[in-house]
């Protein structure tokens, strides 16, 4: 019986390594999941109106962190347009560590999929939300609880397999 | 003996070096001055240094905040600096970052259920190695007496004949 132990350990190690091949080390679980959306008070990219998480209470809302300097955001943009088509989903964009004019120009050029865009030059909202790569996308339920976080650009596949079913589920939940 | 020409060149080079040093030295200091952080006391500066070494830059995962030049690391260093200067302790600052970025921001993973294998796995393997080693050492030696080979037997018989 004892002579099989190294064999068992070997295959155990092999199992862990094989699992490791499938994991993306740059995608980290967010501690914000199932927590209330972190507070912020930011001005719109376009005017002096102020917004915070409470502005979207009662809605299922998506919070996308983007910037004009972010190349991957261009890749992601068509998917955001598709999300914008969803009935009853509030799209909120956070223009993160950007220049006001650059942010506006970017949205003019590629199209604005957001219902509301807030602007944060300093990036402190990003830190509060634990943003470490742009783009990042959060989805909040009607109670304002963070239910999902996506790091990096959302692909067509992510949209169909994860986001769409989740949004449908959250919209069915009671406020 | 150096000739006159050589001596002049040598002096000129030394002078040029001295001038260059005098010009560059204050420049270096001026540039450094921009990044020097001011703390109220040594404890705060020690805490700052310790914390920036303890946290991981999530953008460049194999570097800590102190080593990384990434934008995010700079922001987080600044965040830590503000917290240290405002008198927050190590635990407070650590909790703040973990609440936002998760345990992975800590270079030293906390001991909890999910990290038991990480923390104690090596000791379990060591235990296996010790048991295996002990069994190997204390095993009864089996010494096989060499069988007299057929050839030897054959030779002996021929001698007797």
Interface residues (C-beta under 8 A of the other chain):
Chain A: X2 X5 X9 X25 X26 X28 X29 X30 X31 X32 X38 X97 X123 X126 X127 X128 X129 X130 X132 X133
Chain B: X58 X59 X61 X71 X72 X75 X76 X79 X98 X99 X100 X101 X102 X103 X104 X125 X128 X132 X135
